[in-house]
Every structure is written in C-alpha cells, then in structure tokens.
Amino acid sequence: MSRIVAVAPVLPDHVYPQARIADELAGLLTADPARRALLKRLHTSCGVEQRHLALPLDRYGALGSFDETNALATACGLDLAERAVRAALAGAGLEPHDVDHVMLTSVTTIGAPSMDAMLVERLGLRPDVTRLPSFGLGCAGGAAGLARVHDHLTAHPDQVAVLVSVELCSLTLQRDDDSTANLVASGLFGDGGAAVVMAGRDRPAPRAAAARRAWDTAPVVLSARSALYPGTSDALGWQVGGSGLRIVLSGGLPDAVRAHVADDAKALLTAIGAVPDDVGAWLVHPGGPKILEAVQEALGLPADALTRSWANLARAGNLSSASVLHVLADALDAGGSPAGPGSLGVAVAFGPGVGAELVALRWPGRQGHAA
C-alpha cells in the first residue's frame, strides 16, 4: 500500500485564448487557405478554451532546429519541475532531504543526464536518492508513474517518493506541416507539469498539524493495470527525425479505447473485489473530446462523471502525461473524499502502444483510514 499525500500541478506563465493561438499558428503551418480554415475549425471543436505555453506566442515563429527547441524544453521543464516539487513537498509537510526516490516522466524532452538528475542539486535532494527517468509512455505516463512509484513503495514501505511529470508540447511544433495530425495537435496540446508526493505504508506522517491533514485524507493506491492494444502501434506516438518530434495521431484511436477500456477497468476492479458501479471518482486523462466520449460510452458513465477531465481540457488542453495528474489534483483539492468517505477512484490514461494505464485508489473512510 502507498499513499498519495500531495499533488502540485503547474503551468507556464504565458497563457492565451485558443482563438489567438489558432491565428498565430495558422501562418506557421500552412499557406493553403483551405488548410488554414480546417486548422481553425479543429481548434474550435477540440474542447480547449485556453492554453499555457512555455514561450511567448510570438516567439514560436522564430524557432529553428531540434537542438534549439529541445534545449528550451529542458530549461523551461526544469523550472516547472522545480516549482512543482517544491509545492508538493510543502503540501506534504516534507523537505527535499526526506525524498528517497524520484521518478520522472516526459515525452517532449530528451537528454542525458535527464531532468531528474539535474533536479537533485537544484532542489537539495540527497545525493543517494534513487532515480527512474522514463521516456515513451506519452499521455499514459502520469498514470503509469503512479503505478510504478506504488510498486517501489510496496517494496520500500518506509520511504517517500516523488513522481515528476513535465511536458512542453508546444516546443515540438512542426512548422510548414499541414497534415491533419499536426493541425489537430497544434490545437489540442498544451504545456505543463505536476509533482506527486507518495509515501509507503510504514512512513510516519510529519508532526506538524497542517501537514497531518494531507496525510490523514490521502488516498491509497490499491492496484494498477497495464494493457497494450494489439494492432495499434501506428495510432499514436512520435516520428523522430531531423526536425525533431513529429506527431503520429490516428483517427482510429478513440475506437481502440472504446473497444478495450471497459474490459480493462473491470479487470482492474475485479482484482480488488469491486465493479465499475462502485467507483465514485473517474479520473480520466483529457486526451480530447473523442477520447473522453469513448471512455464515457464504453463504461456507461453518467453525464457528469468526467466533469473534472472536461474542465482540465478546457482550461489547459491536453498536457500529455501531466493531464491526469491535474485531474487527480482537482479531486484532492475538493477536500476529503470526492464521493464520500471511503470512496473508490480510478485513474485512466492512454499513450503510445496503444497502451492503457489504470490505477485504483481508495480515499479514507470515516475513521480516517483507507476503507
């Protein structure tokens, strides 16, 4: 068992309404009036009202090589990661030296040493902290990160671990590419990050009263499930080339989700003696309107079941691995259990593979411990 003690979502300071972003990017992606019109229709229909960007909007027209954009992503990503971890540790009543393990997930920055190593000195983490950087999980990385950190804490129940997600999707922009996939991506994905503090079963809570509330109301991770959907490896991901990371995004992705997610959710819940009707909080990665509609339809959820996911999509766009953690943060910010004492939650996200990652959570019951 592990506890999710604190979640700190972060967004860059540069925020723009969706319509202004569409106007700026149209000239960078295509000279064809028909494709510009399509871009604006796609931006309007993707459920996004505004997005936060790593750079001021007018700088994207001057960006050059992959070397430049990746260096910018690393620099901006480190700043976001530091903000997120400091905020999450403060929420948990912990100091950097309390952290025993760090997992980093990002699919928009590449480097060695990876950002988790750079964070050690910036944050004042112990030099013997164990680290696990991950690249390639994509939008599933936030949920997968919760599961993998839970695995670590199951083996090390006296430890504290931090999951860090950083995604600078805007810096993967492919100029002069008016493919439908790139037009969709230019309207859907935003920049942001998050940090999650998790603690093992035997780790005592801090003595400070302010921190104890976070620990007393922390949900526990009960189980996790990973799944790869056969025949879908070309539906989502990157083509890596001289210009950097070029989006692969198939119109068949929602159908793959619709075909499999109900069976995956039932298998996850069966392992803990539960059924989908027992779930009080569905924390679904806001991958886009069609993904959310596919999940809702496949699981037979009521109209308001994914309100948090739709709200996150509207205010920040798809933040890749960070998005599901922003949804989780909203559930924790509600105070106590999101659907009553002892409520059950399921986090769900989808990434390249196509892969699904699902995590079952339980909030404390009336006695202040996980039911």
VOPAGU-2260 file (C-alpha; in pm, 1 decimal, decimal comma):
REM VOPAGU-2260
SITE   aa  ch    i         X         Y         Z
SITE  MET   A    0       0,0       0,0       0,0
SITE  SER   A    1     112,1     358,0     -69,3
SITE  ARG   A    2     -46,9     694,7      -5,6
SITE  ILE   A    3     -81,9     989,0    -246,1
SITE  VAL   A    4      -7,5    1265,6       2,2
SITE  ALA   A    5      12,5    1574,0    -220,9
SITE  VAL   A    6     -23,0    1669,7    -586,5
SITE  ALA   A    7     103,4    2001,0    -722,2
SITE  PRO   A    8       3,6    2088,5   -1079,8
SITE  VAL   A    9     199,4    2365,9   -1254,0
SITE  LEU   A   10     151,4    2565,6   -1574,6
SITE  PRO   A   11     377,9    2816,0   -1754,8
SITE  ASP   A   12     300,5    3183,8   -1714,3
SITE  HIS   A   13     224,3    3256,6   -2080,8
SITE  VAL   A   14    -148,3    3191,3   -2130,9
SITE  TYR   A   15    -353,4    3266,3   -2441,8
SITE  PRO   A   16    -709,9    3210,1   -2558,9
SITE  GLN   A   17    -746,5    2932,1   -2811,4
SITE  ALA   A   18    -855,8    3164,4   -3091,6
SITE  ARG   A   19    -539,7    3373,6   -3064,8
SITE  ILE   A   20    -319,4    3064,2   -3075,7
SITE  ALA   A   21    -503,6    2946,1   -3387,4
SITE  ASP   A   22    -448,4    3280,3   -3559,4
SITE  GLU   A   23     -76,2    3276,3   -3482,0
SITE  LEU   A   24     -11,3    2914,5   -3578,1
SITE  ALA   A   25    -211,9    2915,8   -3899,7
SITE  GLY   A   26      57,7    3117,2   -4076,7
SITE  LEU   A   27     334,4    2894,6   -3942,3
SITE  LEU   A   28     181,6    2567,3   -4053,5
SITE  THR   A   29      33,5    2631,3   -4396,2
SITE  ALA   A   30     -15,0    2881,5   -4677,7
SITE  ASP   A   31    -320,2    2696,6   -4809,5
SITE  PRO   A   32    -642,1    2885,6   -4723,8
SITE  ALA   A   33    -840,5    2560,3   -4708,4
SITE  ARG   A   34    -596,5    2405,7   -4459,7
SITE  ARG   A   35    -596,9    2726,9   -4253,7
SITE  ALA   A   36    -974,5    2708,6   -4237,4
SITE  LEU   A   37    -951,6    2343,7   -4128,8
SITE  LEU   A   38    -698,8    2434,6   -3859,2
SITE  LYS   A   39    -933,7    2695,2   -3714,6
SITE  ARG   A   40   -1228,4    2452,5   -3719,9
SITE  LEU   A   41   -1020,1    2189,6   -3541,6
SITE  HIS   A   42    -900,9    2440,2   -3280,5
SITE  THR   A   43   -1259,0    2549,8   -3219,5
SITE  SER   A   44   -1400,5    2198,1   -3182,4
SITE  CYS   A   45   -1138,6    2032,5   -2959,2
SITE  GLY   A   46   -1284,8    2149,1   -2628,2
SITE  VAL   A   47    -992,5    2379,0   -2540,0
SITE  GLU   A   48   -1060,0    2738,2   -2434,3
SITE  GLN   A   49    -706,3    2847,1   -2346,1
SITE  ARG   A   50    -355,4    2708,6   -2317,7
SITE  HIS   A   51     -37,2    2787,6   -2129,8
SITE  LEU   A   52     280,0    2796,0   -2338,9
SITE  ALA   A   53     647,0    2768,6   -2248,6
SITE  LEU   A   54     731,4    3078,4   -2453,5
SITE  PRO   A   55     552,4    3397,0   -2552,3
SITE  LEU   A   56     334,7    3318,5   -2851,6
SITE  ASP   A   57     520,9    3549,4   -3087,5
SITE  ARG   A   58     847,9    3358,8   -3035,1
SITE  TYR   A   59     730,2    3036,7   -3199,6
SITE  GLY   A   60     774,6    3175,0   -3549,5
SITE  ALA   A   61    1147,4    3222,7   -3487,7
SITE  LEU   A   62    1221,5    2876,4   -3351,5
SITE  GLY   A   63    1474,8    2678,4   -3550,1
SITE  SER   A   64    1642,1    2342,4   -3506,7
SITE  PHE   A   65    1557,9    2048,8   -3283,0
SITE  ASP   A   66    1875,0    2133,4   -3086,8
SITE  GLU   A   67    1727,4    2472,8   -3001,4
SITE  THR   A   68    1377,1    2355,5   -2916,4
SITE  ASN   A   69    1497,8    2063,2   -2706,1
SITE  ALA   A   70    1735,0    2289,3   -2511,1
SITE  LEU   A   71    1448,3    2530,7   -2448,2
SITE  ALA   A   72    1224,5    2242,9   -2340,2
SITE  THR   A   73    1485,8    2124,7   -2092,1
SITE  ALA   A   74    1538,8    2471,9   -1945,1
SITE  CYS   A   75    1167,0    2550,0   -1918,5
SITE  GLY   A   76    1094,7    2198,1   -1797,9
SITE  LEU   A   77    1345,4    2223,0   -1514,6
SITE  ASP   A   78    1184,4    2544,0   -1392,6
SITE  LEU   A   79     837,6    2386,6   -1398,8
SITE  ALA   A   80     961,5    2069,3   -1230,9
SITE  GLU   A   81    1131,0    2263,4    -951,5
SITE  ARG   A   82     814,3    2465,5    -888,0
SITE  ALA   A   83     601,2    2153,4    -882,1
SITE  VAL   A   84     823,1    1950,6    -649,3
SITE  ARG   A   85     869,4    2235,8    -403,0
SITE  ALA   A   86     493,3    2294,1    -390,8
SITE  ALA   A   87     414,1    1923,2    -349,8
SITE  LEU   A   88     668,7    1879,1     -71,3
SITE  ALA   A   89     532,6    2185,9     108,2
SITE  GLY   A   90     181,6    2042,4      81,8
SITE  ALA   A   91     303,9    1716,6     231,6
SITE  GLY   A   92     496,7    1887,1     512,9
SITE  LEU   A   93     827,7    1743,7     390,6
SITE  GLU   A   94    1171,1    1874,0     298,5
SITE  PRO   A   95    1383,7    1779,6      -4,7
SITE  HIS   A   96    1612,5    1563,9     211,6
SITE  ASP   A   97    1311,5    1347,2     303,6
SITE  VAL   A   98    1279,6    1217,5     -54,2
SITE  ASP   A   99    1416,9     868,2    -115,5
SITE  HIS   A  100    1308,6     805,8    -475,8
SITE  VAL   A  101    1224,9    1020,4    -781,4
SITE  MET   A  102    1052,4     910,0   -1099,7
SITE  LEU   A  103    1044,1    1145,0   -1398,3
SITE  THR   A  104     809,3    1105,0   -1693,3
SITE  SER   A  105     827,5    1321,0   -2005,8
SITE  VAL   A  106     778,9    1254,8   -2375,0
SITE  THR   A  107     864,5    1604,8   -2500,2
SITE  THR   A  108    1222,3    1648,9   -2375,6
SITE  ILE   A  109    1525,2    1429,4   -2436,6
SITE  GLY   A  110    1857,0    1446,2   -2254,8
SITE  ALA   A  111    2125,1    1264,3   -2060,9
SITE  PRO   A  112    2163,0    1344,6   -1780,9
SITE  SER   A  113    1785,9    1357,4   -1759,4
SITE  MET   A  114    1595,8    1628,2   -1573,9
SITE  ASP   A  115    1559,0    1419,4   -1258,6
SITE  ALA   A  116    1938,2    1419,0   -1218,0
SITE  MET   A  117    1950,5    1795,5   -1268,8
SITE  LEU   A  118    1681,2    1841,5   -1004,9
SITE  VAL   A  119    1890,2    1679,7    -731,5
SITE  GLU   A  120    2121,5    1977,9    -686,9
SITE  ARG   A  121    1858,1    2241,4    -770,6
SITE  LEU   A  122    1619,7    2110,3    -505,0
SITE  GLY   A  123    1873,9    1998,3    -247,2
SITE  LEU   A  124    1777,7    1631,9    -270,1
SITE  ARG   A  125    2012,5    1380,5    -111,2
SITE  PRO   A  126    2285,8    1256,9    -346,5
SITE  ASP   A  127    2186,8     897,0    -269,7
SITE  VAL   A  128    1827,3     946,9    -390,9
SITE  THR   A  129    1729,6     673,0    -636,8
SITE  ARG   A  130    1601,4     785,8    -976,6
SITE  LEU   A  131    1395,1     641,7   -1260,3
SITE  PRO   A  132    1359,7     858,4   -1574,0
SITE  SER   A  133    1100,3     746,4   -1827,5
SITE  PHE   A  134    1051,2     847,3   -2191,5
SITE  GLY   A  135     794,5     698,4   -2429,9
SITE  LEU   A  136     486,5     647,3   -2214,3
SITE  GLY   A  137     338,7     966,5   -2353,9
SITE  CYS   A  138      -5,3    1061,4   -2226,9
SITE  ALA   A  139     -13,3     742,8   -2017,7
SITE  GLY   A  140     294,9     847,7   -1821,9
SITE  GLY   A  141     113,2    1013,9   -1533,0
SITE  ALA   A  142     -99,4     710,2   -1450,2
SITE  ALA   A  143     188,5     471,8   -1519,6
SITE  GLY   A  144     407,2     681,3   -1291,7
SITE  LEU   A  145     161,2     646,6   -1004,9
SITE  ALA   A  146     165,5     269,5   -1056,7
SITE  ARG   A  147     543,2     235,9   -1079,3
SITE  VAL   A  148     603,0     456,7    -774,5
SITE  HIS   A  149     346,5     246,4    -589,7
SITE  ASP   A  150     546,3     -64,2    -687,4
SITE  HIS   A  151     861,7      94,8    -546,4
SITE  LEU   A  152     693,2     190,0    -220,3
SITE  THR   A  153     542,9    -154,9    -180,2
SITE  ALA   A  154     898,7    -286,5    -179,2
SITE  HIS   A  155    1024,4       5,0      36,3
SITE  PRO   A  156     733,2      84,7     270,2
SITE  ASP   A  157     930,8     326,9     487,7
SITE  GLN   A  158    1020,9     560,2     201,4
SITE  VAL   A  159     893,4     881,4      40,3
SITE  ALA   A  160     885,6     907,2    -338,9
SITE  VAL   A  161     812,6    1189,2    -581,3
SITE  LEU   A  162     667,2    1148,3    -928,1
SITE  VAL   A  163     752,6    1438,1   -1161,9
SITE  SER   A  164     580,3    1496,9   -1495,5
SITE  VAL   A  165     692,7    1772,0   -1732,9
SITE  GLU   A  166     560,1    1821,6   -2086,0
SITE  LEU   A  167     645,9    2108,5   -2323,7
SITE  CYS   A  168     426,5    2005,0   -2614,2
SITE  SER   A  169     437,4    2345,4   -2785,6
SITE  LEU   A  170     811,3    2309,6   -2842,9
SITE  THR   A  171     754,9    2003,1   -3062,7
SITE  LEU   A  172     565,4    2219,9   -3315,6
SITE  GLN   A  173     644,5    2117,5   -3673,5
SITE  ARG   A  174     638,4    2423,6   -3894,7
SITE  ASP   A  175     514,7    2401,6   -4255,3
SITE  ASP   A  176     343,5    2070,6   -4180,6
SITE  ASP   A  177     -26,1    2094,8   -4262,3
SITE  SER   A  178    -103,2    1726,2   -4214,3
SITE  THR   A  179    -429,8    1674,7   -4031,5
SITE  ALA   A  180    -246,1    1510,9   -3741,1
SITE  ASN   A  181     -25,4    1818,5   -3695,6
SITE  LEU   A  182    -321,4    2056,5   -3726,7
SITE  VAL   A  183    -508,3    1861,5   -3457,4
SITE  ALA   A  184    -202,6    1850,4   -3230,3
SITE  SER   A  185    -143,9    2225,0   -3273,2
SITE  GLY   A  186    -487,0    2289,6   -3126,1
SITE  LEU   A  187    -504,6    2021,5   -2859,7
SITE  PHE   A  188    -176,5    2000,2   -2669,6
SITE  GLY   A  189     -53,5    2245,4   -2407,6
SITE  ASP   A  190     243,3    2283,1   -2173,7
SITE  GLY   A  191     253,0    2196,9   -1805,9
SITE  GLY   A  192     370,1    1962,5   -1536,3
SITE  ALA   A  193     293,8    1817,7   -1197,3
SITE  ALA   A  194     460,9    1658,4    -896,9
SITE  VAL   A  195     311,5    1392,0    -671,4
SITE  VAL   A  196     441,2    1304,5    -324,4
SITE  MET   A  197     370,8     944,4    -226,4
SITE  ALA   A  198     459,4     763,2      94,6
SITE  GLY   A  199     491,3     397,4     185,5
SITE  ARG   A  200     272,3     222,2     439,0
SITE  ASP   A  201     528,5     242,8     720,7
SITE  ARG   A  202     633,9     604,1     666,2
SITE  PRO   A  203     505,7     811,3     959,9
SITE  ALA   A  204     329,7    1139,7     891,7
SITE  PRO   A  205     503,3    1465,1     988,8
SITE  ARG   A  206     412,0    1600,9    1330,2
SITE  ALA   A  207     302,4    1944,6    1207,6
SITE  ALA   A  208     -74,1    1977,7    1228,0
SITE  ALA   A  209    -103,1    2145,9     887,8
SITE  ALA   A  210      68,9    1853,3     717,7
SITE  ARG   A  211    -118,7    1585,2     905,3
SITE  ARG   A  212    -446,1    1674,8     732,6
SITE  ALA   A  213    -289,0    1599,1     393,3
SITE  TRP   A  214    -171,7    1261,3     521,6
SITE  ASP   A  215    -498,0    1180,4     701,5
SITE  THR   A  216    -705,8    1249,4     389,5
SITE  ALA   A  217    -461,1    1091,6     142,3
SITE  PRO   A  218    -599,9     822,0     -86,9
SITE  VAL   A  219    -414,4     491,9    -103,1
SITE  VAL   A  220    -321,9     306,0    -420,1
SITE  LEU   A  221    -492,2     -34,1    -421,0
SITE  SER   A  222    -391,5    -183,6    -755,2
SITE  ALA   A  223    -283,3     -99,3   -1108,8
SITE  ARG   A  224    -319,3    -248,2   -1453,3
SITE  SER   A  225    -128,9    -200,0   -1779,7
SITE  ALA   A  226    -253,4    -308,7   -2121,2
SITE  LEU   A  227    -128,9    -291,3   -2480,0
SITE  TYR   A  228    -386,7    -298,9   -2757,1
SITE  PRO   A  229    -275,7    -523,4   -3047,4
SITE  GLY   A  230    -250,0    -373,6   -3394,6
SITE  THR   A  231    -243,6     -11,6   -3273,9
SITE  SER   A  232     127,4      73,6   -3268,5
SITE  ASP   A  233      80,4     321,2   -3553,7
SITE  ALA   A  234    -209,9     504,9   -3390,4
SITE  LEU   A  235     -21,4     735,8   -3152,8
SITE  GLY   A  236     336,1     844,2   -3094,4
SITE  TRP   A  237     628,6    1029,5   -3247,8
SITE  GLN   A  238     822,8    1001,3   -3570,6
SITE  VAL   A  239    1171,8    1110,2   -3465,0
SITE  GLY   A  240    1372,2    1282,4   -3736,8
SITE  GLY   A  241    1590,4    1576,9   -3824,6
SITE  SER   A  242    1318,0    1827,6   -3739,1
SITE  GLY   A  243    1252,7    1668,8   -3401,7
SITE  LEU   A  244     935,8    1500,7   -3279,4
SITE  ARG   A  245     661,7    1475,2   -3542,4
SITE  ILE   A  246     320,7    1370,1   -3413,5
SITE  VAL   A  247     158,8    1039,8   -3508,2
SITE  LEU   A  248    -211,8    1062,8   -3433,4
SITE  SER   A  249    -467,3     832,2   -3591,0
SITE  GLY   A  250    -838,3     892,2   -3619,1
SITE  GLY   A  251    -883,4     530,8   -3505,6
SITE  LEU   A  252    -753,8     595,7   -3153,6
SITE  PRO   A  253   -1097,0     660,1   -2996,6
SITE  ASP   A  254   -1225,8     332,9   -3145,4
SITE  ALA   A  255    -936,7     142,1   -2986,8
SITE  VAL   A  256   -1016,9     299,1   -2649,8
SITE  ARG   A  257   -1387,9     226,4   -2689,5
SITE  ALA   A  258   -1318,4    -138,1   -2773,4
SITE  HIS   A  259   -1094,1    -212,8   -2475,4
SITE  VAL   A  260   -1129,5      24,2   -2180,3
SITE  ALA   A  261   -1434,0    -140,6   -2022,0
SITE  ASP   A  262   -1262,6    -479,9   -2004,8
SITE  ASP   A  263    -950,2    -319,0   -1860,0
SITE  ALA   A  264   -1146,3    -133,0   -1594,0
SITE  LYS   A  265   -1338,8    -445,7   -1497,7
SITE  ALA   A  266   -1016,2    -647,2   -1468,0
SITE  LEU   A  267    -856,8    -377,2   -1250,9
SITE  LEU   A  268   -1157,5    -364,8   -1021,1
SITE  THR   A  269   -1217,1    -739,5   -1005,1
SITE  ALA   A  270    -870,5    -776,8    -852,3
SITE  ILE   A  271    -985,7    -569,7    -551,8
SITE  GLY   A  272   -1336,6    -713,6    -530,4
SITE  ALA   A  273   -1513,2    -417,4    -689,9
SITE  VAL   A  274   -1717,2    -337,4   -1001,1
SITE  PRO   A  275   -1743,2     -17,7   -1210,1
SITE  ASP   A  276   -2060,6      90,6   -1031,4
SITE  ASP   A  277   -1858,0     111,1    -708,8
SITE  VAL   A  278   -1633,9     386,0    -849,2
SITE  GLY   A  279   -1713,4     730,3    -714,3
SITE  ALA   A  280   -1441,4     924,6    -898,0
SITE  TRP   A  281   -1328,2     858,0   -1255,8
SITE  LEU   A  282   -1000,7    1045,5   -1313,9
SITE  VAL   A  283    -960,5    1015,9   -1689,2
SITE  HIS   A  284    -681,3    1172,6   -1894,3
SITE  PRO   A  285    -838,5    1451,6   -2103,6
SITE  GLY   A  286    -690,8    1335,1   -2432,0
SITE  GLY   A  287    -955,7    1516,9   -2633,0
SITE  PRO   A  288   -1332,5    1517,6   -2677,4
SITE  LYS   A  289   -1343,2    1193,7   -2872,5
SITE  ILE   A  290   -1131,8    1009,6   -2613,8
SITE  LEU   A  291   -1348,7    1128,4   -2324,4
SITE  GLU   A  292   -1665,1    1040,0   -2515,0
SITE  ALA   A  293   -1525,5     693,1   -2593,9
SITE  VAL   A  294   -1448,7     626,3   -2226,0
SITE  GLN   A  295   -1786,1     756,7   -2114,0
SITE  GLU   A  296   -1970,4     545,4   -2370,8
SITE  ALA   A  297   -1771,1     226,5   -2310,5
SITE  LEU   A  298   -1813,2     245,1   -1932,6
SITE  GLY   A  299   -2172,8     364,9   -1942,0
SITE  LEU   A  300   -2092,9     661,4   -1719,7
SITE  PRO   A  301   -2343,2     934,6   -1628,7
SITE  ALA   A  302   -2312,4    1271,9   -1799,7
SITE  ASP   A  303   -2127,1    1439,2   -1509,8
SITE  ALA   A  304   -1880,3    1157,0   -1435,1
SITE  LEU   A  305   -1591,4    1317,5   -1625,9
SITE  THR   A  306   -1653,1    1680,0   -1527,5
SITE  ARG   A  307   -1300,3    1722,9   -1392,8
SITE  SER   A  308   -1147,7    1590,2   -1714,0
SITE  TRP   A  309   -1355,9    1819,2   -1936,4
SITE  ALA   A  310   -1270,0    2117,6   -1716,4
SITE  ASN   A  311    -897,7    2046,8   -1739,8
SITE  LEU   A  312    -918,6    2010,0   -2116,6
SITE  ALA   A  313   -1091,8    2347,6   -2143,7
SITE  ARG   A  314    -851,8    2541,7   -1921,9
SITE  ALA   A  315    -517,2    2395,2   -2031,3
SITE  GLY   A  316    -555,4    2149,5   -2319,5
SITE  ASN   A  317    -401,1    1803,9   -2329,0
SITE  LEU   A  318     -82,1    1816,4   -2119,2
SITE  SER   A  319      24,8    1464,4   -2214,5
SITE  SER   A  320     147,0    1276,5   -1904,9
SITE  ALA   A  321      70,4    1567,2   -1670,5
SITE  SER   A  322    -301,0    1591,9   -1753,3
SITE  VAL   A  323    -428,2    1300,3   -1546,4
SITE  LEU   A  324    -228,7    1434,0   -1251,1
SITE  HIS   A  325    -403,0    1770,2   -1287,7
SITE  VAL   A  326    -735,0    1585,1   -1276,5
SITE  LEU   A  327    -616,9    1399,7    -965,0
SITE  ALA   A  328    -516,1    1730,9    -806,1
SITE  ASP   A  329    -868,1    1863,2    -860,3
SITE  ALA   A  330   -1009,5    1557,3    -683,8
SITE  LEU   A  331    -776,7    1609,4    -387,4
SITE  ASP   A  332    -846,0    1983,5    -373,8
SITE  ALA   A  333   -1215,0    1911,0    -323,8
SITE  GLY   A  334   -1124,6    1817,2      34,2
SITE  GLY   A  335   -1178,5    1477,5     190,8
SITE  SER   A  336   -1317,5    1204,0     -30,7
SITE  PRO   A  337   -1455,1    1323,0    -367,1
SITE  ALA   A  338   -1764,0    1099,6    -346,9
SITE  GLY   A  339   -1799,2    1049,3      28,1
SITE  PRO   A  340   -1588,0     870,9     292,2
SITE  GLY   A  341   -1417,2     558,2     166,1
SITE  SER   A  342   -1490,3     637,2    -197,8
SITE  LEU   A  343   -1316,6     444,3    -474,6
SITE  GLY   A  344   -1140,3     619,8    -761,4
SITE  VAL   A  345    -987,6     504,4   -1088,0
SITE  ALA   A  346    -725,0     698,6   -1283,0
SITE  VAL   A  347    -710,7     612,3   -1653,9
SITE  ALA   A  348    -475,2     729,6   -1928,1
SITE  PHE   A  349    -376,1     618,5   -2278,1
SITE  GLY   A  350     -43,1     650,8   -2455,8
SITE  PRO   A  351     166,8     517,6   -2743,6
SITE  GLY   A  352     144,8     145,4   -2793,7
SITE  VAL   A  353    -151,1     199,3   -2781,6
SITE  GLY   A  354    -121,2     138,3   -2411,8
SITE  ALA   A  355    -361,3     195,0   -2125,5
SITE  GLU   A  356    -264,3     255,7   -1764,8
SITE  LEU   A  357    -523,4     226,8   -1488,3
SITE  VAL   A  358    -480,1     284,8   -1115,0
SITE  ALA   A  359    -737,4     212,2    -842,3
SITE  LEU   A  360    -743,8     446,3    -540,4
SITE  ARG   A  361    -936,8     445,8    -213,0
SITE  TRP   A  362    -997,9     757,6      -4,9
SITE  PRO   A  363   -1012,2     725,5     375,4
SITE  GLY   A  364   -1332,1     621,4     547,8
SITE  ARG   A  365   -1495,3     798,3     839,6
SITE  GLN   A  366   -1227,2     678,4    1078,3
SITE  GLY   A  367    -953,4     848,9     878,8
SITE  HIS   A  368    -800,9     536,8     733,1
SITE  ALA   A  369    -842,2     375,2     391,2
SITE  ALA   A  370   -1153,3     163,8     374,2
